[in-house]
Amino acid sequence: MTLTKICGLTTPDTLDAALDGGAAFVGAVVFPKSPRHIPPLHAATLFDRARGRAKIVAVLVDPDDALLSEVALILRPDLIQLHGHETPQRAAEARRLTGAGIIKALPIRDEADFASVADWADVADHLLFDAKPPKGADLPGGVGASFDWTLMRNRALPANWFLAGGLSPENLTEAVRISGAPMVDVSSGVESAPGVKDPDLIHAFLKAVSRS
Ligand SMILES: O=C(O)c1ccccc1NCC(=O)[C@H](O)[C@H](O)COP(=O)(O)O
C-alpha cells in the first residue's frame, strides 16, 4: 500500500480531509516565506486532532537550534522534515535536540543528484525526493515542479522514501507506476491557489493513491 503525506495544511477542514481520507503523514510548514507557513503555536492547536491518527511532520528549512527546540516543545512532531541545505551531521543534531524522526528532502534534477544518498543511511528515517525548484523560485519546496520519475527506477535506497514534486490527482497513478514509489507527498497539487488547500482535491488525491 502506498503511503501518503499531505503537506502544508493550515485549516481544520483540510486537515480533516487528509485524516479521513487515510493520509499516513500530515505536514506543517514552519517557514515564514511560504504561503503555507503556520506558526508553531497555531500548528500545535490545529494538529492536535491528528495525534495518533497520522504522523505529524514539521517541515523546516535550515532550522537553528532555537527553532528546533521551539517546534519540539510546542508542536511535538513525530518527524522533522529538513528541506534546506542540512548536512547529515546537522540532521543528527536535530534528531538529538528534538527526539523526532528525520525526513531529509533531496532536490533532484538528474542522476548526479543521487550522489549523497548513501550519506543519509544512518540518520534519515525517510528520504523525500523532490524536484529541484526552478531558477528564481522563492521556495525550496511546494513549487509544483516535477522531475523525471524514471530516475527512481530500480534504485537501491537506504531508507524508505517519498516521491514528491508536482504530484496531483491526475498524474499520481502514472507517477507511482513509473517510479515505484512506496510513499508519496503532495502540496500544491491539492490547492486551489498557493497556500489554499482544497478538501475535494485532497480526497481525489487520496482516492487515486488507494487505486494505485
Ligand atoms: O510547501 C512549502 O511551502 C514549502 C516551503 C519550504 C520548504 C518546503 C516546503 N514544502 C515541502 C513539501 O514537502 C512539499 O510537499 C513538496 O515540496 C512538494 O510540493 P509540491 O510540488 O507543491 O507538491
The ligand as an SDF file (V2000), in Angstrom:
LIG
                    3D

 23 23  0  0  0  0  0  0  0  0999 V2000
    5.3310   23.8280    0.7700 O   0  0  0  0  0  0  0  0  0  0  0  0
    6.0590   24.7790    1.0450 C   0  0  0  0  0  0  0  0  0  0  0  0
    5.6570   25.9570    1.0030 O   0  0  0  0  0  0  0  0  0  0  0  0
    7.4760   24.5400    1.4570 C   0  0  0  0  0  0  0  0  0  0  0  0
    8.2540   25.6260    1.7910 C   0  0  0  0  0  0  0  0  0  0  0  0
    9.5750   25.4460    2.1670 C   0  0  0  0  0  0  0  0  0  0  0  0
   10.1110   24.1760    2.2300 C   0  0  0  0  0  0  0  0  0  0  0  0
    9.3370   23.0690    1.8980 C   0  0  0  0  0  0  0  0  0  0  0  0
    8.0260   23.2330    1.5100 C   0  0  0  0  0  0  0  0  0  0  0  0
    7.2540   22.1380    1.1550 N   0  0  0  0  0  0  0  0  0  0  0  0
    7.7520   20.8040    1.3170 C   0  0  0  0  0  0  0  0  0  0  0  0
    6.9620   19.6670    0.8250 C   0  0  0  0  0  0  0  0  0  0  0  0
    7.1100   18.5800    1.3980 O   0  0  0  0  0  0  0  0  0  0  0  0
    6.1370   19.7280   -0.4230 C   0  0  0  0  0  0  0  0  0  0  0  0
    5.0280   18.9100   -0.2320 O   0  0  0  0  0  0  0  0  0  0  0  0
    6.9790   19.2150   -1.5810 C   0  0  0  0  0  0  0  0  0  0  0  0
    7.9770   20.1540   -1.8550 O   0  0  0  0  0  0  0  0  0  0  0  0
    6.1280   19.0090   -2.8570 C   0  0  0  0  0  0  0  0  0  0  0  0
    5.4650   20.1810   -3.1810 O   0  0  0  0  0  0  0  0  0  0  0  0
    4.5290   20.2410   -4.4830 P   0  0  0  0  0  0  0  0  0  0  0  0
    5.4000   20.1440   -5.6740 O   0  0  0  0  0  0  0  0  0  0  0  0
    3.8540   21.5580   -4.3890 O   0  0  0  0  0  0  0  0  0  0  0  0
    3.5540   19.1010   -4.3750 O   0  0  0  0  0  0  0  0  0  0  0  0
  1  2  2  0
  2  3  1  0
  2  4  1  0
  4  5  1  0
  4  9  2  0
  5  6  2  0
  6  7  1  0
  7  8  2  0
  8  9  1  0
  9 10  1  0
 10 11  1  0
 11 12  1  0
 12 13  2  0
 12 14  1  0
 14 15  1  0
 14 16  1  0
 16 17  1  0
 16 18  1  0
 18 19  1  0
 19 20  1  0
 20 21  2  0
 20 22  1  0
 20 23  1  0
M  END
$$$$
